Amino acid sequence: MIRHCVLVKFRADVPGAERQAIYAQLALLRQHLGGIQAMSFGANVSPEGLDQGFRDGFTIDFADAAARDAYLADPAHQAAGARLVAALEGGVAGLVVFDLAV
């Protein structure tokens, strides 16, 4: 299994409703892409104070690397990703992606 971890820094002017709409657009991908086992979206709840400004994020669990790669190449994912990046501080600089083999 591949766990796709994405940490984000939304711009301060991006309302909560837009953040939720972006997450909803990403969640729709599960309906037409095979191999997505789980998706979780939300705000950081760690009390450690080590988030370095990455206060929101999500994880997607894929059955395998092939399922992850199909997601990355999917046009609907690319559209949702572009919408997400447009809502972040500094664009792509407001994003960290880290994939784990679980």
ABEGO torsion letter per residue (X at the ends): XBBBBBBBBBBAABBAAAAAAAAAAAAAAAAABBGBABBBBEBBABAAGAAGGBABBBBBBBABAAAAAAAAABAAAAAAAAAAAAABBGEAAABBBBBBBX
